[in-house]
Amino acid sequence: MELPFAEPYRIKMVESIRCSTREEREQWIKEAGYNLFNLRSDQVFIDLLTDSGTGAMSDKQWSEMMLGDESYAGASSYYKLKAAIKDLLGFDHFLPTHQGRAAENVLFSVLVKEGNVVPGNSHFDTTKGHIEFRKAEAIDCTIDEAFDTTIDHPFKGNLDLGKLEDVLKKYPREQVPLIIVTITCNSSGGQPVSLANIKGVRQLADKYNVPVIFDSARFAENAYFIKTREAGQQDRSIREIVAEMFSYADGMTMSSKKDAIVNIGGFIALRDPELFRQASVFNIMFEGFLTYGGLAGRDLNAIAQGLYEGTEFDYLKSRINQVAMLGRKMTDFGVPVQMPYGGHAIFVNANEVLSHIPKEQFRAQTLAVELYIEAGVRGVEIGAIMADRDPVTRENRYPELELLRLAIPRRTYTNDHMNYVAVAMGNVYERRLQIKTGFAIEEEAPILRHFTVKLSRIWE
């Protein structure tokens, strides 16, 4: 009998969590304005709001924390991370930042101007926010298959090269400052981009002389999918695939809180020394001196170690198998989810679950609230609230997909927790027709409204 795969780690410390009552949760979510971001963490039993900064660090990472050099300038921790980035990703120049959106802010302060267009694959919310804040436009060039949750396409994060070239043909070079490739593509369901597609983007970028920047928060998970799904890649190591992936990029932004498995941190890495010089000015203004960038030395050490751990095959197999396990259990209950299962999360198709509720009442948010009331599980809406309003007309945008994302923290929850979540979602799905109405917006910020929006329940 073949031995089953087991997690390549053992648990050394545990944290107690409490499951609240339904009555408590109904009161808490009402007081939170039906926005799950406004809940206190101790009001949540299983927290799947995000996989960003919520994972468990290893013994080696904690050891590196104790070795952190807290010198203001020139700390050895900076050089340790610089060496890891060069070794794994191949970039000579890098700037530390306190997290991924800070990296976007610094880099886009150099590259993105009013009137620009930035093509890419389903830009993440902060990416789009930084683009639109600068009065530029994010143009989604994701393949059409990504918007049909039933299609089992292995690389739904791919850019449609025809759509991309149409953008590059339509606009003059000075209006297109960069192409963004998000690996894996969060907004389309945690879906990977194939190596062949990355090469195709690079070829178009060379043809039109446009730089390629990777949004690299989950690059290692993307490499795992390339290894396990793309023809001719099975015998290569994760790190070999990673090295080739980044060989096609001119630069990258990184939220280290994902695939570097830390609680805070990010960075920019670049090839062009002149772009690095220009970005350095903004990094000093917004983040801190070039060798710490808003982070403690101990954080830089933990990121360096985490980059190596995050590119280990056994770790990635364990992590992605746990996500797939949750997906299979939900599928068994009849819950419609984005197929194939993503790298960091399961995405439930709220348009299908709550098709009887008008889209103007925010189906994915309604489903997220119902799951919390059912079981104390916190997810997040990837739908009309996150899509925000049109920057010109200020009318609500209604994306093709209304998704409830259940993002799995790394090395944090057990498979029993996944079973609990699946049963809870199954219960909500079973009573879906009893959910008669959704929500209306009471208060919202002018941009990135989903973080602080306040809602009210619409009653029949």
ABEGO torsion letter per residue (X at the ends): XBBBBBBABBBABBBBBBBBBAAAAAAAAAAAGGBAAABBAAABABBAABABGABBBBAAAAAAAAABBABABGBAAAAAAAAAAAAAAGBABBBBBABAAAAAAAAAAAABBBGBBBBBBGBBAAAAAAAAAAGBBBBBABBAAAABAABBBABAABBBAAAAAAAAAABBAAABABBBBBOBBAAAGGBBBBAAAAAAAAAAAAAAGBBBBBBAAAAAAAAAAAAAABBGAAABBAAAAAAAAAAABABBBBBAABAAGBABEBBBBBABAAAAAAAAAAAAAAAEBAAAGGBBAAAAAAAAAAAAAAABAAAAAAAAAAAAAAAAAAAAAGBBBBOBBBAABBBBBAAAAAAABBAAAGAAAAAAAAAAAAAGBBBBBBBAAAAEBBAAAGBBBBBABBBBBBBBBBGABBAAAAAAAAAAAAAAAAAAAABABBBBBABBBABGAAAABBBBBBBX
